[in-house]
Amino acid sequence: MQFELSTRDLDATLLAAALRPLDPDARIALDAARGRLEVISTATAAQVQGALQELGCVASPLEQEVHISGGSTCCGHCA
Protein backbone atom coordinates (compact mmCIF):
# COMPACT_ATOMS: atom_id res chain seq x y z
CA MET A 1 0.00 0.00 0.00
CA GLN A 2 1.24 3.47 -0.81
CA PHE A 3 0.57 6.80 0.85
CA GLU A 4 1.10 10.52 0.30
CA LEU A 5 2.38 12.02 3.55
CA SER A 6 1.39 15.42 4.90
CA THR A 7 4.91 16.08 6.15
CA ARG A 8 8.38 15.40 4.82
CA ASP A 9 10.08 15.71 8.21
CA LEU A 10 9.85 12.01 9.04
CA ASP A 11 12.64 9.52 8.59
CA ALA A 12 12.41 5.83 7.76
CA THR A 13 13.62 4.70 11.19
CA LEU A 14 10.87 6.64 12.95
CA LEU A 15 8.22 5.32 10.56
CA ALA A 16 9.39 1.71 10.92
CA ALA A 17 9.34 2.03 14.72
CA ALA A 18 5.77 3.34 14.61
CA LEU A 19 4.65 0.36 12.51
CA ARG A 20 6.53 -2.33 14.45
CA PRO A 21 3.76 -2.85 17.07
CA LEU A 22 1.30 -3.53 14.22
CA ASP A 23 3.59 -5.87 12.28
CA PRO A 24 7.15 -6.63 13.39
CA ASP A 25 7.97 -7.76 9.84
CA ALA A 26 6.61 -4.66 8.08
CA ARG A 27 8.84 -3.24 5.34
CA ILE A 28 8.78 0.33 4.15
CA ALA A 29 10.19 2.39 1.31
CA LEU A 30 10.24 6.14 1.88
CA ASP A 31 10.64 8.85 -0.74
CA ALA A 32 11.06 11.71 1.73
CA ALA A 33 11.62 14.34 -0.96
CA ARG A 34 8.20 13.63 -2.49
CA GLY A 35 6.45 12.69 0.76
CA ARG A 36 5.55 9.20 -0.40
CA LEU A 37 5.62 6.00 1.59
CA GLU A 38 5.16 2.39 0.60
CA VAL A 39 4.30 -0.14 3.31
CA ILE A 40 4.41 -3.89 2.87
CA SER A 41 2.67 -5.30 5.90
CA THR A 42 -0.09 -7.47 7.26
CA ALA A 43 -1.51 -4.34 8.91
CA THR A 44 -4.48 -2.67 7.25
CA ALA A 45 -4.28 0.73 5.59
CA ALA A 46 -6.40 2.16 8.40
CA GLN A 47 -3.99 0.79 11.02
CA VAL A 48 -1.00 2.26 9.18
CA GLN A 49 -2.77 5.61 8.87
CA GLY A 50 -3.55 5.55 12.60
CA ALA A 51 0.07 4.83 13.53
CA LEU A 52 1.29 7.64 11.29
CA GLN A 53 -1.32 10.01 12.68
CA GLU A 54 0.11 9.39 16.15
CA LEU A 55 3.37 10.82 14.73
CA GLY A 56 1.49 13.91 13.60
CA CYS A 57 1.44 12.84 9.97
CA VAL A 58 -1.66 12.47 7.84
CA ALA A 59 -1.27 9.68 5.28
CA SER A 60 -3.58 9.62 2.26
CA PRO A 61 -3.67 6.47 0.13
CA LEU A 62 -2.32 6.96 -3.38
CA GLU A 63 -4.92 6.14 -6.01
CA GLN A 64 -2.29 5.02 -8.50
CA GLU A 65 0.87 3.26 -7.37
CA VAL A 66 4.17 4.93 -8.21
CA HIS A 67 7.75 3.71 -8.21
CA ILE A 68 9.36 4.26 -4.83
CA SER A 69 13.01 3.24 -4.80
CA GLY A 70 13.36 -0.04 -2.94
CA GLY A 71 9.64 -0.75 -2.99
CA SER A 72 7.66 -3.61 -4.48
CA THR A 73 6.37 -1.60 -7.45
CA CYS A 74 9.73 -1.77 -9.20
CA CYS A 75 9.36 -3.50 -12.57
CA GLY A 76 13.10 -3.33 -13.32
CA HIS A 77 12.73 -1.17 -16.44
CA CYS A 78 13.72 2.29 -15.20
CA ALA A 79 15.94 4.21 -17.55
N, C-alpha and C positions, 0 to 999 in steps of 0.2 A: 504494500500500500504506500502511496506517495502523498505528501502534504506540502502545501505552501505555508511557510511560517511567518508569523506577524513580526518577528524580530530576527535580526541576524547576529545578535550578541551571544548566542549560545554556541558551545563547542560540543564536539562529538562525545567526549568523555562524560560531560554533564547529562547529555541526552540519554546515553546508554545507561548511566546510573539510575535515571528516573524510570527507565523501562524495565530494569532488572527485576523488581518485585513482581511485575506482571508476567515476565517470561525471561528466566535466566539465560536462555539461549538466543534471545533476540539479537538480530544483526541490523545495523543501520549504515546508511550511506548519506552523508551530509554534504550539500553544496551550499556552504555558508554564504558565499558571495551572492547567490541568487535566492537564498532563503528557502531552499527545497530540501526535503528529507524523505528518504525511503526507509521503510521499516519492514523487515522480514521477521514475522513473529506469529505465535499462536494467539496473541492478544487481539482483541477486536479493534477496529478503527476508533470506536467510542472510548475504549480503555486507553488507547494511545493518546487520543486528544485530551482526555482527562489528566493523564500524567503530565503532559506538556503544559496544560493550563495551570497546574500546580507550580510550574516554573515561571509562570507569567507570560506564557507564549500561547497564542491562539494558532491552532493548526487547522487549515482548511484542506479537505481532500482535493487532490488534483483530478480534474475530469478526464484528462488525457495524460497517460504516463509519458515521462520524458527520460532521457538518458541522464543518470546521475552516476558519475565516475565511481566504480566499485560496486554499483548496485546490480540487481538481477535483470534490469531491462537492457543490458548491453547485448547487442546482437553480434558484435565483433566486426562490424563494417564501418567504423568511423574513419574518416579521412585524416 
